[in-house]
Amino acid sequence: MTKQIRLRSLLKQDEIYRQWFMKPAVITIFHSSAPWRLYVQAEESGPWARGDTRSYAKAYTGVKLRLPDAHDMAIHSKAQRFRPPVIKVAGRRMYSPMPEGHDWCELCRRPTVFKRFRKHAAIGFVDPEELRCTICGIRKEALTKYPRSAMSWPAK
Ligand SMILES: [Zn+2]
């Protein structure tokens, strides 16, 4: 089973993702509740804490503050889906490659490991046959299937 890459390593090793993550994300679907959820896993294999916020900048500041200590994190979008970063290679646009064993979660806005759960911390008891995002619990089936990049991760 693939060990999920930590946000810290992702930002350090994947320059394309780092730049994409640093750019303030724009929400175009409006709801009455806060659109952003900061997920923080303080320790490896520990529980994921979460806090909701109205602004991406606030969530981003939360990430920056916790980056040295927290085991893993995500700035999750509660309703609006985001595509992976796009790169241009030899004049062609393609999705940025993911680390091995990871898939893009359109809500966690990062590569995550999808696994089978009986009980998922974020949503409770679930169908154990379905693959779900480790962080937010969304079903893999419910997400857009992006073509695998021909490039290996991280793209340079
Ligand atoms: Zn997710």
Residues whose N, C-alpha, C, O or C-beta is under 5 A from the ligand:
A	BS01	ZN	C105 L107 C108 C133 I135 C136 G137
